Amino acid sequence: MDSIDDAMQFQCSDTLFLQAQGFQNLVSVFTDLGGRTGRCGRGGFLYGFLVGGYVCGALQENGFGDSFAEVLIIMAIGTALILICGIAQLTFLHGLDKALEYVFWPFWPGALVKIILGAVIIYYMPKNGTRRGLE
């Protein structure tokens, strides 16, 4: 990085991706198993958010994410990592059939909506005083 401005740009872009993952986490809290959160371990999903956030930030830092399609791919990768970690944990506790039945199948349509919404927010969010708009 050549200047403080470059460092700030990287920091702001990382923060934006982590905030999008946090937004997905917040939405997930309200849609989590219909209020039956006490019946399953959620440690896998919490680890998944760390892994997904790190990978999304690393991809963006390395120049991936300049187009809307790339941002969409990054959001899909982050969501997939979160789901993989969570399903792996629940598979260990309850078996693959139960993990898919309670965690994946009911929520994959919502996950797709969150991926698209997150990509739209990230791509069209003003950065560095510039604006990519829907004009």
C-alpha positions as CSV (number, residue, x, y, z in Angstrom):
1,M,0.0,0.0,0.0
2,D,1.4,3.3,-1.1
3,S,-0.5,5.7,1.2
4,I,-2.9,6.1,4.0
5,D,-5.7,6.4,1.5
6,D,-5.0,3.0,0.1
7,A,-5.0,1.5,3.6
8,M,-8.3,3.2,4.4
9,Q,-9.8,1.9,1.1
10,F,-8.9,-1.7,2.0
11,Q,-10.1,-1.3,5.5
12,C,-13.5,0.2,4.4
13,S,-14.0,-2.6,1.8
14,D,-13.2,-5.3,4.3
15,T,-15.6,-3.7,6.8
16,L,-18.3,-3.6,4.2
17,F,-18.1,-7.3,3.4
18,L,-18.0,-8.2,7.1
19,Q,-21.0,-6.0,7.7
20,A,-22.9,-7.8,4.9
21,Q,-22.1,-11.1,6.6
22,G,-23.3,-9.6,9.9
23,F,-26.5,-8.6,8.2
24,Q,-27.0,-12.1,7.0
25,N,-26.4,-13.3,10.6
26,L,-29.0,-10.9,11.9
27,V,-31.5,-12.0,9.4
28,S,-30.7,-15.6,10.3
29,V,-31.4,-15.0,13.9
30,F,-35.0,-14.1,13.1
31,T,-35.5,-17.0,10.8
32,D,-33.6,-19.7,12.7
33,L,-35.6,-23.0,12.9
34,G,-38.9,-21.3,13.6
35,G,-37.8,-20.3,17.1
36,R,-36.6,-23.7,18.1
37,T,-32.9,-22.8,18.5
38,G,-32.6,-24.6,21.8
39,R,-32.8,-28.0,20.1
40,C,-29.6,-27.9,18.2
41,G,-26.0,-26.9,18.5
42,R,-25.1,-23.7,16.5
43,G,-21.4,-23.7,17.0
44,G,-20.8,-24.7,13.4
45,F,-22.7,-21.7,12.1
46,L,-20.7,-19.4,14.3
47,Y,-17.4,-20.8,13.0
48,G,-18.9,-20.6,9.5
49,F,-19.4,-16.9,9.9
50,L,-15.8,-16.4,10.8
51,V,-14.6,-18.5,7.9
52,G,-17.1,-17.0,5.5
53,G,-16.3,-13.4,6.5
54,Y,-12.5,-14.0,6.3
55,V,-12.8,-15.6,2.8
56,C,-15.1,-12.9,1.5
57,G,-12.8,-10.2,2.8
58,A,-9.7,-11.9,1.4
59,L,-11.3,-12.3,-2.0
60,Q,-12.3,-8.7,-2.1
61,E,-8.9,-7.5,-0.9
62,N,-7.2,-9.3,-3.7
63,G,-9.2,-7.5,-6.4
64,F,-12.2,-9.8,-6.8
65,G,-15.5,-8.1,-6.6
66,D,-15.3,-5.2,-9.0
67,S,-18.4,-6.3,-11.0
68,F,-21.9,-7.2,-9.7
69,A,-21.4,-10.8,-10.9
70,E,-18.2,-11.1,-8.8
71,V,-19.9,-9.6,-5.7
72,L,-22.7,-12.1,-6.2
73,I,-20.2,-14.9,-6.4
74,I,-18.4,-13.7,-3.2
75,M,-21.7,-13.6,-1.3
76,A,-22.6,-17.1,-2.5
77,I,-19.2,-18.4,-1.4
78,G,-19.6,-16.8,2.0
79,T,-23.1,-18.3,2.4
80,A,-22.0,-21.7,1.2
81,L,-19.1,-21.7,3.8
82,I,-21.5,-20.8,6.6
83,L,-23.9,-23.5,5.6
84,I,-21.2,-26.1,5.1
85,C,-19.8,-25.5,8.6
86,G,-23.2,-25.4,10.2
87,I,-24.4,-28.6,8.5
88,A,-21.2,-30.3,9.3
89,Q,-21.7,-29.6,13.0
90,L,-25.3,-30.7,13.0
91,T,-24.4,-33.8,11.0
92,F,-22.0,-34.7,13.7
93,L,-24.7,-34.2,16.4
94,H,-27.8,-35.5,14.7
95,G,-26.9,-37.0,11.3
96,L,-27.0,-35.7,7.8
97,D,-30.7,-36.3,7.2
98,K,-31.8,-34.3,10.2
99,A,-29.2,-31.5,9.5
100,L,-30.5,-31.1,5.9
101,E,-34.2,-31.4,7.0
102,Y,-34.0,-28.8,9.7
103,V,-31.3,-26.4,8.4
104,F,-30.8,-26.6,4.7
105,W,-34.1,-27.4,2.9
106,P,-36.3,-25.0,4.8
107,F,-33.9,-22.0,4.4
108,W,-32.2,-22.3,1.0
109,P,-34.8,-20.0,-0.7
110,G,-34.1,-17.3,2.0
111,A,-30.4,-17.8,1.6
112,L,-30.7,-17.1,-2.1
113,V,-32.6,-13.9,-1.3
114,K,-30.0,-12.9,1.2
115,I,-27.2,-13.5,-1.3
116,I,-28.9,-11.3,-3.9
117,L,-29.8,-8.6,-1.4
118,G,-26.3,-8.5,0.1
119,A,-24.7,-8.3,-3.4
120,V,-27.0,-5.4,-4.4
121,I,-26.3,-3.5,-1.1
122,I,-22.5,-4.0,-1.4
123,Y,-22.3,-3.3,-5.1
124,Y,-24.4,-0.1,-5.1
125,M,-23.2,1.2,-1.8
126,P,-21.2,4.5,-2.3
127,K,-17.4,3.9,-1.9
128,N,-14.7,6.6,-1.6
129,G,-17.1,9.4,-2.6
130,T,-18.1,7.7,-5.9
131,R,-21.4,6.2,-6.6
132,R,-22.4,3.3,-8.8
133,G,-26.0,3.9,-9.3
134,L,-29.2,2.5,-10.6
135,E,-29.5,5.6,-12.7
